[in-house]
Amino acid sequence: MQNKALHMISFLLLIVAGLDFGLSVFGWDFLGYLSGWFGTLVYILIGFAALYELFTHKKACNTCCVPAPVESSDSHEGHDHQA
């Protein structure tokens, strides 16, 4: 359960950072308003969240863990495909 909470917090931090980065194109820099030690702390947490997701994502992701379906070569045997 603790890993799920850590995953959700890091995912939320990455979403916030991504939206901030994307909106900065339009001149909206929400994280830029954080000044002093709090702003530095938020940027450090976002960096750690990115590293955490980088190293644990494949193990935790259902999409990445599902093996690709393998198509059998004998599935077309016995069928005459005439044009």
Buried (B, 14 or more C-beta within 10 A) or exposed (E): EEEEEBBEEBBEBBEBBEEBEEEEEEEEEEBEEBEEEEEEEBEEBBEEBBEBBEEBBEEBEEEEEEEEEEEEEEEEEEEEEEE
